[in-house]
Amino acid sequence: MILLVAALFAVVVAAALFWVLRGTEGEYKSQTFYFKDGDQKVAFPPISAAPTLYLSIVVPAYNEEKRIFKMLDETLEYCAERQRREPDFTYEIVVVDDGSKDKTSQVVLDNYRNISTDILRVNTLVKNVGKGGAVRRGVLCSRGRYILMADADGATLFSDLEKLEQKMPQLEAEGQGIVVGSRAAYQQHEKDSVQRAWYRNITQVGFHVLVDTLCVRGIKDTQCGFKLFTRAAAQRLFFNLHIERWAFDVELLYLAQKLRVPIGEVGVNWQEIDGSHLSVMAASLQMFKDIVRVPLLYTLGFWRVRKVD
């Protein structure tokens, strides 16, 4: 009887380890060009090249043909107005269509034909790889000295970019730095309330406890899709990123703390936008798995930090 129980326990442990350890990491194969003047293919530059702009804005998009216009309109309006005030403020927007089943890429290209491809570029992935994979591909072809990750739904007020920029000089060291936009910090410091569905609040609290215990300490909101990176930090971190689904932010910040990349956190204005494609149950299971995988696989040496040339 004791042997049977021990055998069953061993099987359960083995199955749990297999579930945690298995996963896809990092197929870097994707479209490496954008279309210029309709049909001319132009290669994206590598992130290893010197920056030629002040800011790159990377927007991951999956089936966002109905929601992305609000975000792009707000972003383009803000950037154009700021450039009028500050000629040195040069920028680009890289929309990464994560293998959408709708016409996300086409509607962006059709509706923003009047915007130069020097400002707005679309990278259409052949298949869906996950939000983290889409962000990584956008970052690795960015031209900016600073790189901003921003969600396609426009949930964060884009002008709050300035809050992140103001924080960066306080922590940036040797070209390395990350400033995290935080819904939690906004709620605490601005004494406002973030309107979220009740079930998302429950999962958010549980997720934060697990992340703070196992992976990333001291960051109130790891999942807000509004983060500013220096180019050097982005190259170093995204080059080593393994997780391509919803918990990729956790691995990024885990790596940043592991590599002593300075991290700051500031409150941003945020609201929940209807039309999310996130399956709470499926995403929660995947996130739990990835939260366990991150410290385990780095500790066991399955994942290693590679040097960036």
C-alpha positions in Angstrom: 0.0 0.0 0.0 2.8 2.4 0.9 4.6 1.6 -2.3 1.4 2.2 -4.3 0.9 5.6 -2.6 4.5 6.5 -3.3 4.2 5.5 -6.9 1.1 7.6 -7.4 2.7 10.6 -5.7 5.7 10.2 -8.0 3.5 10.1 -11.0 1.6 13.2 -9.9 4.8 15.1 -9.2 6.3 14.0 -12.6 3.1 15.1 -14.4 3.1 18.4 -12.6 6.8 19.0 -13.5 6.1 18.0 -17.1 3.2 20.5 -17.3 5.3 23.3 -15.8 8.4 22.6 -17.8 6.9 22.1 -21.2 6.2 25.1 -23.4 7.2 26.9 -26.6 10.0 29.3 -26.4 11.0 31.8 -28.9 10.5 31.1 -32.5 12.0 34.3 -33.9 10.8 33.5 -37.4 8.3 36.2 -38.5 7.8 38.8 -41.1 10.9 41.0 -41.1 9.6 43.7 -43.5 6.9 46.3 -43.8 5.2 47.6 -46.9 6.0 51.0 -48.3 3.9 52.7 -50.9 1.5 49.8 -51.0 3.6 46.9 -52.2 7.3 47.7 -51.8 8.9 45.5 -49.1 11.4 47.2 -46.9 13.4 45.4 -44.2 13.0 46.4 -40.6 16.3 47.6 -39.0 17.7 45.4 -36.1 17.7 46.8 -32.6 21.5 46.3 -32.5 21.8 49.3 -34.8 22.2 52.8 -33.4 18.9 54.6 -32.6 17.7 57.1 -35.2 14.6 58.4 -33.4 13.8 59.5 -29.9 10.9 57.2 -29.3 9.5 53.9 -30.7 5.9 52.9 -29.7 5.3 49.2 -30.0 1.6 48.2 -30.2 0.8 44.5 -30.1 -2.6 43.8 -31.8 -4.7 40.7 -32.0 -8.1 41.0 -33.7 -8.2 44.7 -33.0 -9.8 46.0 -36.2 -12.6 47.7 -34.1 -10.6 49.1 -31.1 -7.2 50.1 -32.4 -8.3 53.4 -34.1 -9.0 55.2 -30.8 -5.5 54.3 -29.6 -3.8 55.2 -32.8 -5.7 58.5 -33.2 -4.9 59.6 -29.7 -1.2 58.6 -30.1 -0.7 60.3 -33.4 -2.4 63.4 -32.3 -0.3 63.6 -29.1 2.9 62.9 -30.9 2.3 65.4 -33.8 1.4 68.1 -31.3 4.4 67.4 -29.1 6.7 67.4 -32.2 5.4 70.9 -33.1 6.4 72.0 -29.6 9.6 70.0 -29.4 11.3 69.4 -32.8 13.7 66.9 -31.3 10.8 64.6 -30.4 11.0 62.1 -33.2 8.9 59.0 -33.1 7.5 55.9 -34.8 4.6 53.6 -34.1 5.2 49.9 -34.9 1.9 47.9 -34.9 2.5 44.2 -34.6 -0.4 42.2 -35.9 -0.2 39.0 -33.9 -1.6 36.7 -36.6 -5.1 38.2 -36.3 -8.1 36.4 -37.8 -9.7 39.7 -38.7 -8.4 42.4 -40.9 -6.4 44.3 -38.3 -3.4 44.9 -40.6 -5.4 45.8 -43.6 -7.7 48.3 -41.9 -4.7 50.1 -40.3 -2.9 50.3 -43.6 -6.1 51.4 -45.4 -7.2 54.0 -42.8 -3.7 55.6 -42.2 -2.5 55.8 -45.8 -1.8 59.5 -45.3 0.7 58.7 -42.5 4.2 58.1 -43.7 5.7 54.6 -43.2 8.6 56.5 -41.5 6.1 57.1 -38.7 3.6 54.2 -38.8 4.7 50.7 -39.7 2.8 47.4 -39.6 4.5 44.1 -38.9 2.1 41.2 -39.7 3.0 37.9 -38.1 2.2 34.8 -40.0 0.8 33.1 -37.0 -0.4 34.0 -33.5 2.5 33.8 -31.0 1.1 35.6 -28.0 1.3 39.2 -26.7 4.8 38.8 -25.4 6.0 37.4 -28.7 4.4 40.2 -30.6 5.9 42.9 -28.3 9.3 41.2 -28.6 9.2 41.2 -32.4 8.2 44.9 -32.4 10.9 45.9 -30.0 13.6 44.0 -31.9 12.9 46.1 -35.0 12.5 49.5 -33.3 14.6 52.6 -34.1 14.1 54.6 -30.9 16.4 55.6 -28.1 13.5 54.8 -25.8 10.9 52.1 -26.5 7.4 52.3 -25.2 5.1 49.3 -25.0 1.4 50.3 -25.3 -1.8 48.3 -25.6 -3.9 48.6 -28.7 -7.1 49.2 -26.7 -6.0 52.6 -25.5 -6.8 51.8 -21.9 -3.9 54.0 -20.7 -4.0 57.8 -21.3 -1.2 58.2 -23.8 -0.1 61.6 -22.6 1.0 59.8 -19.3 4.1 58.9 -21.3 5.5 62.1 -19.9 5.2 60.7 -16.3 7.3 57.8 -17.4 9.8 60.1 -19.1 10.2 62.3 -16.0 10.9 59.2 -13.9 13.5 57.7 -16.3 16.4 60.2 -15.6 16.1 59.5 -11.9 17.0 55.8 -12.3 18.7 55.3 -15.7 22.3 54.1 -15.3 24.7 53.2 -18.0 21.9 53.3 -20.6 19.8 50.8 -18.6 16.4 51.5 -17.2 12.7 50.6 -17.2 9.7 52.6 -16.0 6.6 50.7 -15.4 3.2 52.3 -15.7 1.1 51.3 -12.7 -2.6 51.1 -12.2 -2.0 50.2 -8.6 0.3 53.2 -8.0 -2.3 55.5 -9.6 -5.0 54.3 -7.3 -2.8 54.7 -4.2 -1.1 58.0 -5.0 -3.9 59.8 -6.9 -6.6 58.4 -4.6 -8.7 57.5 -7.6 -10.4 54.2 -8.4 -9.6 52.0 -11.3 -12.8 50.6 -12.7 -12.4 46.9 -13.4 -14.7 43.8 -13.5 -14.9 42.2 -10.1 -13.5 38.8 -11.3 -10.5 40.6 -12.8 -9.8 42.3 -9.4 -9.9 38.8 -7.7 -7.5 37.3 -10.3 -5.3 40.4 -10.1 -4.8 40.1 -6.3 -4.0 36.4 -6.5 -1.7 37.0 -9.4 0.2 39.8 -7.6 0.7 37.6 -4.4 2.2 34.8 -6.5 4.4 37.1 -8.5 5.7 39.0 -5.5 6.4 35.7 -3.7 8.1 33.8 -6.5 9.4 36.2 -9.1 9.4 40.0 -8.9 9.4 41.8 -5.5 8.4 45.4 -4.9 6.5 46.1 -8.1 2.8 46.8 -7.5 1.6 46.2 -11.0 3.6 44.0 -13.3 0.9 43.6 -15.9 0.0 47.2 -17.0 0.7 47.3 -20.8 2.4 50.7 -20.6 6.2 50.4 -20.0 9.1 52.5 -21.1 12.5 50.9 -21.8 15.9 52.4 -22.7 17.1 50.9 -25.9 20.0 49.1 -24.2 17.7 47.6 -21.6 15.1 46.5 -24.2 17.8 44.8 -26.3 19.2 43.0 -23.3 15.9 41.8 -21.9 13.8 41.0 -25.0 16.7 39.1 -26.6 16.5 36.8 -23.6 12.8 36.5 -23.3 11.3 33.0 -23.4 7.6 33.5 -22.4 5.5 34.8 -25.2 2.0 34.7 -23.6 0.4 36.8 -20.9 3.0 36.5 -18.2 5.9 37.8 -20.4 6.0 41.0 -18.3 6.9 38.9 -15.2 9.9 37.3 -17.0 11.0 40.7 -18.2 11.0 42.2 -14.7 12.5 39.1 -13.2 15.4 39.3 -15.7 15.7 43.0 -15.0 16.1 42.5 -11.3 18.4 39.5 -11.9 20.6 41.7 -14.1 20.3 44.8 -11.8 18.6 46.9 -14.5 17.0 49.9 -12.6 13.2 49.8 -12.4 10.8 52.6 -11.5 7.1 52.6 -11.2 4.7 55.5 -11.7 0.9 55.8 -11.6 -1.0 56.2 -14.9 -4.6 56.9 -15.8 -6.2 53.7 -16.9 -9.7 52.4 -17.6 -11.0 49.0 -18.6 -12.1 48.9 -22.3 -14.8 46.6 -23.5 -14.0 44.0 -26.1 -11.1 42.1 -24.5 -10.1 38.9 -26.2 -8.7 37.5 -22.9 -10.2 34.2 -21.6 -9.8 34.7 -17.8 -9.7 31.0 -17.0 -7.3 30.0 -19.7 -5.1 33.0 -19.1 -5.1 32.4 -15.4 -3.9 28.8 -15.8 -1.2 29.8 -18.3 -0.1 32.7 -16.0 0.2 30.4 -13.0 2.2 27.9 -15.0 4.5 30.6 -16.3 5.0 32.2 -12.9 6.3 28.9 -11.6 8.4 28.3 -14.7 10.3 31.6 -14.6 12.2 31.1 -11.3 12.4 27.3 -11.6 13.9 27.1 -15.1 16.4 29.9 -14.5 17.4 28.4 -11.2 17.8 24.9 -12.7 19.8 26.3 -15.6 17.3 25.3 -18.4 17.0 29.0 -19.2 20.2 31.1 -19.2 20.9 34.8 -19.8 22.7 35.2 -23.1 25.1 38.1 -23.6 24.1 40.7 -26.2 26.8 41.7 -28.6 
